[in-house]
Amino acid sequence: MQIKRTVYLFAATILGFLLQLIAHALIEMWYINLLLADFDRWNFGFSWDQLWQIHHALSIVLVFIGIAGGYMLGVVWWKIIYIEKRYWWRRR
């Protein structure tokens, strides 16, 4: 059962990472479109170089949030499905 739990948590962590990539892409496309439309309004006083550095710092934070969130979601789902044996199709 320990190997099954490890694989389950690993898969949930990968899911969190992949969802983070999608969220990152959507946020980045939205904000870059704002910058291209009106840079002076949306740059918050930063240059392109400074925005590039901020982008990379926030990307690292987002990766950690995705990995940690995926792991925590895996722990919760493991508890619900394998310990409490609650399923959506079988209400108690």
C-alpha positions as CSV (number, residue, x, y, z in Angstrom):
1,M,0.0,0.0,0.0
2,Q,3.0,2.3,0.6
3,I,4.1,2.2,-3.0
4,K,0.6,2.9,-4.2
5,R,0.4,5.9,-1.9
6,T,3.8,7.2,-3.1
7,V,2.8,6.8,-6.8
8,Y,-0.6,8.5,-6.1
9,L,1.1,11.5,-4.3
10,F,3.7,11.7,-7.1
11,A,0.9,11.8,-9.8
12,A,-1.0,14.5,-7.8
13,T,2.2,16.5,-7.5
14,I,2.8,16.3,-11.3
15,L,-0.9,17.3,-11.9
16,G,-0.3,20.4,-9.7
17,F,2.8,21.2,-11.6
18,L,1.0,20.9,-15.0
19,L,-1.9,23.0,-13.8
20,Q,0.5,25.6,-12.7
21,L,2.0,25.7,-16.2
22,I,-1.4,26.3,-17.7
23,A,-2.2,29.0,-15.2
24,H,1.2,30.6,-15.8
25,A,0.7,30.7,-19.5
26,L,-2.8,32.2,-19.2
27,I,-1.7,34.9,-16.8
28,E,1.4,35.7,-18.8
29,M,-0.6,36.1,-22.1
30,W,-3.1,38.3,-20.4
31,Y,-0.5,40.6,-18.8
32,I,1.7,40.8,-21.9
33,N,-1.3,41.8,-23.9
34,L,-2.0,44.6,-21.4
35,L,1.6,45.7,-21.6
36,L,1.6,45.7,-25.4
37,A,-1.6,47.7,-25.5
38,D,-0.6,50.4,-23.1
39,F,2.9,50.0,-21.6
40,D,2.9,53.3,-19.7
41,R,-0.3,52.4,-17.9
42,W,0.5,48.8,-16.9
43,N,4.2,48.8,-16.3
44,F,3.9,50.1,-12.7
45,G,7.0,52.2,-13.2
46,F,9.3,49.2,-14.2
47,S,11.3,48.8,-17.4
48,W,11.1,45.7,-19.6
49,D,14.3,44.4,-18.0
50,Q,12.9,44.8,-14.5
51,L,9.6,43.2,-15.5
52,W,11.6,40.3,-16.9
53,Q,13.3,39.8,-13.6
54,I,10.0,40.0,-11.7
55,H,8.5,37.5,-14.1
56,H,11.2,35.0,-13.4
57,A,11.0,35.4,-9.6
58,L,7.2,35.0,-9.7
59,S,7.5,32.0,-12.0
60,I,9.6,30.2,-9.4
61,V,7.1,31.1,-6.7
62,L,4.3,29.7,-9.0
63,V,6.2,26.5,-9.6
64,F,6.5,25.9,-5.8
65,I,2.8,26.7,-5.3
66,G,1.8,24.3,-8.0
67,I,4.0,21.5,-6.6
68,A,3.0,22.1,-3.0
69,G,-0.7,22.4,-4.0
70,G,-0.6,19.2,-6.0
71,Y,1.0,17.3,-3.1
72,M,-1.5,18.7,-0.6
73,L,-4.4,17.8,-2.9
74,G,-3.0,14.3,-3.3
75,V,-2.9,13.9,0.5
76,V,-6.5,15.1,0.9
77,W,-7.7,12.8,-2.0
78,W,-5.8,9.9,-0.6
79,K,-7.5,10.4,2.7
80,I,-11.0,10.7,1.1
81,I,-10.7,7.8,-1.3
82,Y,-8.5,5.2,0.5
83,I,-9.0,5.9,4.2
84,E,-12.5,7.2,4.5
85,K,-13.7,5.3,1.4
86,R,-16.0,8.1,0.2
87,Y,-16.9,8.1,-3.5
88,W,-19.0,10.5,-5.4
89,W,-21.1,7.7,-6.9
90,R,-21.8,6.0,-3.6
91,R,-23.4,8.4,-1.1
92,R,-23.7,7.2,2.5
